[in-house]
Amino acid sequence: MTRKNVLIVGAGGVAHVVAHKCAQHNAQLGEIHIASRTPAKCQAIVESVLARRSLQRPGVVQAHALDALDVQATAALIRATGARIVIQAGTSFLNMSVLSACIAAGAAYIDTAIHEDPARICEQPPWYANYEWKRRGECAAAGITAVLGIGFDPGVVNAYARLAQDRFFDRVDSIDIIDTNAGSHGRWFATNFDPEINFREFTGTVWSWQNRQWTANRMFERRQDWELPAVGTQTTYLTGHDELHSLSALLDVPTIRFWMGFSDHYINVFTVLHKLGLLSAQPVRLPDGREVVPLHVVKAVLPDPASLAPTYQGLTCIGDMVRGVKDGRPREVFIYNVCDHAESWREVGSQAISYTAGVPAAAAALLIARGTWDLRRMVNVEELPPEPLLALLDEMGLPTRLRDAQGDRPLAEALDAAPLQRRFA
């Protein structure tokens, strides 16, 4: 297998994890290049990779300065580095520019979240149709593989949904994606990833797919408590999220919802900031005539999510609660992963939120390099065979488990008793 060389766009917490995990497999992936508008952050990731001895074998890990909104500059860097795989691990505002550069330079494209327009919040569903899916024809014509939304959620949870439909059910009636963080970072208030993206996600309409139609709710309007493995009872709220926009279109499932865990403290702080207008993405004019974006000010005063990692303790639990029918009987299956913040720090210097988002993107790069996922067209994760991804994640630090009426066990054991039933177009 020819080594591909990888270009990672972004220098935040997720990019940090992606770089470490790609370095751990550089015998297959080749040179690792990291680029952003802040080359000092890229260099810090390079130094972390070297200090933790993450490289599988001696090789190149190099930092670059790049404005990824500049398509020509990004395409030029792809060519200069010889990168055949580009992982867009920066802000989702960059997706379409980086995708354009990949098409121009003939490199495979990977991202971890749906594209966002800075001027628009909470797009009409299905959101992917507003941006990425419009480029399907270009990717196919250029023979470019583009894997969309391969973080954990979106990403691995999409693979869980596909796997459930393929292996564990004759008919799936509902999928509830549950994302909970039972960890503690010890700060009075902080977000686990980019505050701007985090807050924008929760200030618009909550869209969910129910009874084969899009249903609108307000944020924090619907609450659900779940009894989950490892983390116990967790309170969650119905939330709009990326994966609903592809799963609703690509899987024949009547109801698909996303539930995220929030503490009362988070909700109180969020509510005050929101009501005061401090989460607005629109500029306001100060008395001296200067303009500022309130959301940018909030982001500037909050802790950098990457700074939370050294003292973060506790677990995350993310998975799909799938209900349907098997052999004429109702069935419920929970397919999930539990990740430890402290273990993530010990391995790569990250907290578990970044770890769960970054490891799958590196796994996708490996699957493209090996040819397993190199389809030379644009796909969402649920359009791909899930077994190779989940087997690889077991090896890379994100093992999957399954809980059903027969008990709780590693996914591999459950698969041994669940032969492949079907594939769908």
Secondary structure, DSSP 8 states (H G I E B T S, - for coil): -----EEEE--SHHHHHHHHHHHTTHHHH--EEEEES-HHHHHHHHHHHHHTT--SSS--EEEEE--TT-HHHHHHHHHHHT-SEEEE-S-GGGHHHHHHHHHHHT-EEEESS----TT--S--SSGGGGTGGGGHHHHHHHT--EEE--BTTTBHHHHHHHHIIIII-SEEEEEEEEEEE--B--SSS--SS-HHHHHHHHSS-EEEEETTEEEEE-TTSSEEEEEETTTEEEEEEE---HHHHHHHHHS--SEEEEEEE--HHHHHHHHHHHHTTTT--S-EE-TTS-EE-HHHHHHHHS--GGGGGGG-BSEEEEEEEEEEEETTEEEEEEEEEEEEHHHHHHHHS--HHHHHHHHHHHHHHHHHHHTSS--SSEEEGGGS-HHHHHHHHHHHT---EEEETTEEEEHHHHHHTS-------
